[in-house]
Amino acid sequence: MNQKVKLLIRPLGKGKRRWIEASKTNSRHDDTVFFLRWLPQGAKNYKYESIGKVTWAAGRIRRASKELEISQDGGAGLPPTLSQPKTLEEFRTEFLRDKETTFKKDGTPQDSETIRCYGLATRESLDIVQRTQPQPITKQYMKD
């Protein structure tokens, strides 16, 4: 079951405090605190998780990772395990594995030559950036 996680904000101020679904336009303030909300499988009440003061893009990434986490643990809402962040090589391996199992619109599998070209292009990219973790790669670094 694909669990839907919503990215919300809860503005402070006069009147009734209510949850608002976050968007790029209403989340531009520096003091915006983001929350994730989902309904665990078989539960009647929503679960909320504060992700703090992050950018809208970072909030969307956290929302997607929470959806993945919930789908992997069956929606039980288990606490996340602490693990090392993925390296660029692990992301590359997952990407190539995904391409090997992807089918074209007509239902045929990807050509082995296409998959080989994906492998060469991603290998060359990783050799150029000479980094192991994705966090330090910035837009300016890529321009340089």
C-alpha angles and dihedrals in degrees: 000000000000106000116212115223119192126209109222141176127204111207118211121222144090120330130024115346110228138173116255124192107246120243134173092260101046095043102061099103119103092227095055112127116202128213133190120220129191139155111237116226110275094006128122098206130061121245118226129201125186114221094182132223104339134139120274091250092051089049091054090050091051090048091053093047090050090052089051092047092050093048091051096050094043096252093291092132094233116177113265117258119237110244140157115275115257118264124229089252091057090050089050092051092050091048092052092046089052091051091050090057097040120106128210122243090266091056098253121126122253115275116258088234091057092050090047090052091050088052093050093046094049092045091052091048092052091047090052097049092043093203131126101197124054096219099076095052108102133180091252091051090055091048091051 
